[in-house]
Amino acid sequence: MRRFAFFTPLAAALALAGGVAAQPSAVVVTISPDFAKTAQELGQRDVQQQIDDLTRTVERVLTERHALSGARIELVITDLKPNRPTMQQVSDKPGLDPMRSVSIGGAAIEGTITTASGDTQAVKYDYYSSSLADVRGAGTWQDARTAFDRLSRNLAEGRYVQR
C-alpha cells in the first residue's frame, strides 16, 4: 500500500494541471437565416445533430491542442449537404434510396473568434467533396464531418479564413 502513496500527489498534480490547461473555449454554433429553409428540408433532427457534432469537434480539437484558451467562438453553419439522403428527405421523397442515392456533400461555416485578450477574428471555411468517387461507402454526413474536423484543426493552428 505504501508503494502507491507516492503516486497519489503526482496524480493529483497532473489532474489539476490538466484541468487548468484544458479550459475549453466557449463554442456556440447556430445556423444562418438563409440556410433555415434548407435545414427544414434536411430535417430538424439531422441539422441539430450536425450543430452538436461541430460544437463537440471544435471543443475536442482545441482542448487536445491547448489552443484558443479562454476564447469565445461563434460559428454559423451557412450550408450543409449530406452525402446520402436524410431521414426527412427519404420521408418527403419516397423514391430516394437511403443506401444507393449518393451526392457530393460538405459544409460551409462562418463566424467570429473573440480571443481572451478581446481581439476579434473572422472565420470562414467550406469543404465539399470534388467527385462522387470520393463518397463511395460514405455515411450520410461524411463530408460535413470532414469539414468540421478540418475547420477545427485550422482554428487550432491559427488559420481562421480559408483561402
N, C-alpha and C positions, 0 to 999 in steps of 0.2 A: 504494500500500500504506500510506503514511503517513496517508492520509485516514481510514482505518478504525481507526487506533491510538487515536484519541480515543474511539471508541465502546466499545472493549473494557472499560475500567474502569467506564464508565457502565452497560453491560450487566451486568457482574458485580455492581455495587452494587444494581441493580434486581432481579436474580435473588435476591441474598441478602436484600434487604428483603422481597421477595415470599415467600420461603421462611419468614421469621420470622413475617410477618403471617398466612400461610396455614396455620399449625399446625392440623391438623384436630382436632376434638374426638373423643374415643373414643365410638363409637356401637356399641351392642350391641343386636341385635334378636332376640327369641325369640317363640314362640307360647305362649298360655296353655294350661294343662292342660285347661280346659273346651273349648277350641277344637280340641284334638288329634284328637278323633274326626271332626269335620267336616273337618279338614285331611286325614285319610286318605281321605275320600270325594272330596276335590278332587284328590288325587294329591300324593305327596311332592315330585315334581319341580316342579310348579307352585307349591306353597307355598314351597319353597326359593327359587324364582326371585323370589317376592314379598318374602321376607325380604331377599334380596340387593338387590332394587330399592329397598326402603325404606331400607336402610343407605346405598346409594350416593346416593340422592336427598337424604337429610338431610346427609350429609357434603359433597356438592357445594354445596348451598344455603348451608350455614353457612360453608364456605370462601369462596365467592363474596362473601358479605356480611360476612365477618370478624366473625361472631357466635359467642358462647359459646366463645371460645378457651380451651382447657385444660379444658373441662367433660367430664364423663362422662355420656353419655346412654344410659339403659337403657329400651328400648321393648319393649312386649309387644303383639303382634297378638292381639286378642281376638275378631275376626271378619273374615272375608273372603268376599265374594260376587262371583263372576265375572259379567260381562255375557253371556258365551257359555259353553257347556259346556266344561270342561277335557277333556284327552285321557283322563284317568282316568274321568270321568263318561260320556263317549261310549263308552268300552270297557265300562263296567259296565251302561249302558243304551243298547243299540244303536238305540233309537227316537229318540234325540236327534239333531238335525241340528246339526253344529258351526257352520253358517253361518246357518241360519234360526231356530234356537232362541235367543231373547234373553230377558234378565231384568234387573231392576234390580240393579245391582252397587254395590260400595263396600267400605269397610273401617272398622274401629274399632281404635284404638290407645290404650294407656295406658302409663304408665311414670313414670320419675323423671329429673330432671336434677340432677346434683351439680356445682355451679359450681367454678371453680378456687379460690374462697375458702372452699369447704366447705358453702355453703348448698345445701339440697335443696328442689327444687320438684316438685310433681306435674304430670304431663302426662296430658291426656285429650282425645281428638279422634275424631270419626267423620264420615264423609261417605257418603251413599248418593244415587244419582240419584232424582229425585222422580217420574219417569214413564218409561214405555217409549219415549216420543217422544225422550227425551234420549239413548237408546242406539243409535239408528239408525247403522249403519256403524261402530259401536264395536268395538274389539278385545276379546279375552277379558277383559283386566284393565283396561280403560279407566278405570272409576270408581275402582278401587283406586289406580291411578296418580294420578288427580286428588286423592284423599285424601292420598296420600303427599306430593305437591307442596304442597298447601295446609298440611298439618301442618308441613312443613319451613319454609315461609315464615312461619308463625305462630311457630315456635321462634326463627327469626332476628329476629323483631320483638318477642320477649319475651312473646308471648301463649301460655301453656302449657296453659290449660284452655279448651276451647270452651264457650261459654255458650249 
